[in-house]
Amino acid sequence: MTVWDDLVGQDRVRESLAAAARDAAALVTAGAAGAEPPESSRMTHAWLFTGPPGAGRDTAARAFAAALQCVGPDRALGGEPGCGFCDGCHTALVGTHADVEIVRTDLLSIGVKETRELVRRAQLAPAGGRWQAIVLEDADRLTEGAGNVLLKGVEEPATRTVWLLCAPSVEDVLPTIRSRCRHLVLRTPSVDAVADVLIRRDGIEPEAARSAARATQGHIERARRLATDERARARRNTVLRLPLRVDDVGGCLRAAQELIDAAGQDAKEAAEEVDAKETEDLRAALGAQSGGRMPRGTAGAMKELADRQKRRSTRTQRDSLDLALTDLTGFYRDVLALQLGSRVQLANEDVRDALDGVAAGSTPERTLRRMEAIGACREALDRNVAPLLAVEAMAMALRAG
Ligand SMILES: [Zn+2]
C-alpha cells in the first residue's frame, strides 16, 4: 500500500503530486547537506484542489501531506515518497503528525480569528525538519475577511510551509489566492472505480458495493455510507418514494414536511453525539462547582459554545437536505433517461418500478421542468429562504400533470 491508495480514479493528479513530492524530498536532502536547492522544482507552496463533492479533494491533499513527511527506508534508496507505512506517512494519514494541520469545519463559515491563527502557525518552521502542511478542507467557507487574512499567509510563505486548499471550484476561492496556487482538478471517479475501492479497502460485498457506487454516482464517501449504514439506506428510500406521493397538495405538503423533519432529525442525532460532552468539557475547564454553579465571568464563553453548536446544527440540516435533493435529482435523471430511451446505466435501478411508473406518466419536458424545480429549491436554500417554504414550493412543482 501507499499513501495514494485512497485516491480513486485520479491518475493525473496523483502523478503531479508524486512528482512534486519527489522534488520536495530533494529540496529537503539538499537543505540538510547545505547544498544549493535544485534549479527547477515541481514543488510549490500553495495548492488548490477542486472537483465535485466526493471525488476526493481532501483525500488528495492529505495523501500529498503524508508523502511530504515520508521517511520510509526506500527513500534512502531513491524510492518514491509516500510509502504509506513509515512513521511519517502513517502519522500524517491518521492526523497525529506534528507538522500536518488538517482544518475541517462543521460550520457554515471559517472566520478571521481562526484563519489568523493558521497564518501565524504557517510562519513556524516544521518540527520534524521536513515540511509543514496545512490542509484547509473547506477553503470555500472562508469569509471574505478570512480570505484576505489567508492571502497574506499564501503570499509570504515560510520556506517549508505548504498550503493545501480544497474547494468545489476555483470560483469558490478569492482570485488573488487562487492565482498563487497550483491548481489540480479532480474528476468524478467512475462507478467501477468506486465499487472497486469499496470491495478492496472496506471489504464490502461486490453486489452491495456496485449498487451503492451506482446510486451515489461516483461519490466515494456516500457510497461507503450507503453500503454500510442501514439508516442512510432508509433515508434514501424515503427520498426516492417522494415522487410517487406528490399527486395532490396535501401529499406535497406532507412530503415537504417529512424532508425537513428528516434533516432536523439528522442534526439532532449529530448534536446528541457531541454537544453534551462538549458543553460538559467546557464547564469543567471553566471551573464549574459542585451543584453546577459556574464561576463569575464564564457566561460569555458558555454562550459562545452554544452559538457555535447552533450554527453547526444549521449546517448539518442543510447538508442533509442537500443530500436529499441530490438523490431526488438522480431519480428524475433516470426517469429522463428512460423516457428518451438512452442506454445509460441507471443510478437507481433498485427502484426501477417507481422510475418506470413516473416515466410512463409524464413527458421528457415535464421531467426537465421537475429537475429545474429541484435546482430552484437548491438556489433558494443558498439564498437562505426558509427551508420549509423552499421545499414546499419544490414539492408543488413536482406534482403530476
Ligand atoms: Zn513513508
Residues whose N, C-alpha, C, O or C-beta is under 5 A from the ligand:
A	BS01	ZN	C70 V71 G72 G82 C83 G84 F85 C86 C89
